[in-house]
Amino acid sequence: MAKKTVLISDMSGKEIPDGKGATIRITFRDARKGVRELDVTDEEAERLGGRSVARRGRRPKSAS
């Protein structure tokens, strides 16, 4: 039997379609409080704004 996982937005309660969601990670300055995560839709994540963070890792080699 196949199982399907359905994601629900923590902010609005709406179902998040496949490939259209985001996870918001909240880290506290006081490490004892831990980390909180929210599952949200793309629209809710865009509405919250925030600053863009560069991707980590090496840059790909240029094709010659």
C-alpha positions as CSV (number, residue, x, y, z in Angstrom):
1,M,0.0,0.0,0.0
2,A,1.3,3.4,-0.9
3,K,1.3,6.3,1.5
4,K,1.1,10.0,0.7
5,T,2.5,12.7,2.9
6,V,0.4,15.9,2.8
7,L,2.1,19.1,4.1
8,I,-0.1,21.8,5.7
9,S,1.0,25.4,6.2
10,D,1.7,26.3,9.9
11,M,0.6,29.8,9.2
12,S,-2.6,29.5,7.2
13,G,-3.6,25.9,7.5
14,K,-3.8,25.4,3.7
15,E,-2.4,22.4,2.0
16,I,1.1,22.9,0.4
17,P,1.3,21.5,-3.2
18,D,4.3,19.5,-4.2
19,G,7.3,21.7,-5.0
20,K,5.5,24.9,-3.9
21,G,6.5,25.1,-0.2
22,A,9.2,26.5,2.0
23,T,10.6,25.9,5.4
24,I,11.3,28.9,7.7
25,R,14.0,28.2,10.3
26,I,14.2,30.4,13.4
27,T,17.4,30.3,15.4
28,F,17.6,32.1,18.7
29,R,20.7,34.1,19.8
30,D,20.4,32.1,23.1
31,A,21.3,28.6,22.0
32,R,19.4,27.1,24.9
33,K,16.1,27.9,23.3
34,G,16.9,25.7,20.3
35,V,15.6,26.1,16.8
36,R,12.0,26.4,15.5
37,E,10.8,25.5,12.0
38,L,7.7,26.4,10.1
39,D,6.3,24.9,6.9
40,V,4.7,27.6,4.7
41,T,3.6,28.1,1.1
42,D,5.7,30.1,-1.4
43,E,3.4,33.1,-1.2
44,E,3.6,33.2,2.6
45,A,7.4,33.0,2.5
46,E,7.6,35.8,0.0
47,R,5.3,38.0,2.0
48,L,7.5,37.7,5.1
49,G,10.4,39.0,3.2
50,G,13.8,38.9,4.9
51,R,17.2,39.2,3.4
52,S,18.6,36.9,0.7
53,V,21.5,34.7,1.8
54,A,24.2,33.5,-0.7
55,R,24.5,29.8,-1.4
56,R,27.3,28.0,0.2
57,G,30.0,25.9,-1.4
58,R,32.4,26.1,-4.3
59,R,31.6,27.9,-7.5
60,P,31.3,25.5,-10.4
61,K,34.2,25.3,-12.8
62,S,33.7,27.4,-15.9
63,A,33.2,25.5,-19.1
64,S,36.0,25.9,-21.6
